[in-house]
Amino acid sequence: MAGELPEPLVDADVDLRDFPFFPVEFRRLFASETWILGNAEQRCASLCLWCESWHGTPASSIPDNDKMLAHLSQTGARWPKVKAHVLRGWTKCSDGRLYHAVVAEKALEAWAKHKKASSKGKAGASKRWGTSNARANTTANSTSIDQLMPKNSKGTGTGTGTGTGTGTGTGNEEPLGGSTNHQQGGKSVGAPKKKASRETPVPDDFSPSKNVLQWAESKGFSDIQQHCERFISKCKAKGYTYVDWDHALRNAIESDWAGLRKGNGSSNAAAIAEAERQIFGSNERDITNESERV
């Protein structure tokens, strides 16, 4: 009866179809009765089923269907002759699928590592962007096989596929991973760190701050509003971005981005030249007049 069958050895969401590698402990495999007592065809068929179950859904499971098993084991019409030996170590569970205990053990280990890596990635992204994700931080340090095992799982089985020893048994199974401490080294999960400053485009309402005006006055700079207007225009045209816009404006004023001090110098030179021309021109007229008078 279906009610007497044990619960599946792994949860339904354990999916390793994106995991291309199947771990094999070759010493454990070569010491198992399935390998020692089997002939070449039986060994090959057993290995095929173990590998196929790795990408089963859930992982470590295969369908309880002779036609499918003949195909998956690559034995075809010879499946009935090798079936008894090849299915050593497989257990039919309440979901109607066959599970292998050793493959399930390896599947849970791989899934636990996958979940932990995924949680650490989320926690890292949370810390980088300053978003709150305390749950991800906790999970990154607490995911283990015992969390993935079905609760109150019971099972019966005989023989081994990639393991050693034989036997039968029933009862509540201890988690493969042991107990897990969900605290992070005795420290509670704190709030995320302050979000790091990032460069931004020039604000629409940007204008010289009080600090900038006081700084400019102390340095003897004038025409601050003109400096600011040309600074904003250049930043928008060039697509400049800054973290501290006050500091950037101070640098622009000091470096005379607007060219105001250069322009003033040119104007002064022109004024001096004009003054000299007027003076020299006036002297020439005076000399001429004096000549005429002589």
Beta strands, then each sheet from edge to edge (+ up, - down):
strand 1: 61-63
strand 2: 90-92
strand 3: 97-100
sheet 1: 1+ 3- 2+
end
